[in-house]
Structures are given as C-alpha cells and as structure tokens.
C-alpha cells in the first residue's frame, strides 16, 4: 500500500495525463472567476 501512495505523489511527470489536463482546466476556470470577481468589485464600487 505504501508504494502505490508514494508513486502517485512522486511528481507531476507521474500524473495521469487526463488528470493533469483536468487540473489545468479547473485552474483556468478558477483564475477566470477570480478575474470576474475583481472586475465586478472594481466596476461596481458604491459611490459615496
């Protein structure tokens, strides 16, 4: 059991390509959502 858990955490080179692609896509989605949130805050700041 130890060898399988350590091999999965060996590094990015050992990661399943489909899993790596999924992580990249989700990271891009997160960055986009963060950008939208920042732009929304910037554009909709209440005027005093």
Secondary structure, 3 states (H helix, E strand, C coil): CHHHHHHHCCCHHHCCHHHHHHHHHHHHHHHHHHHHHHHHHHHCCCCC
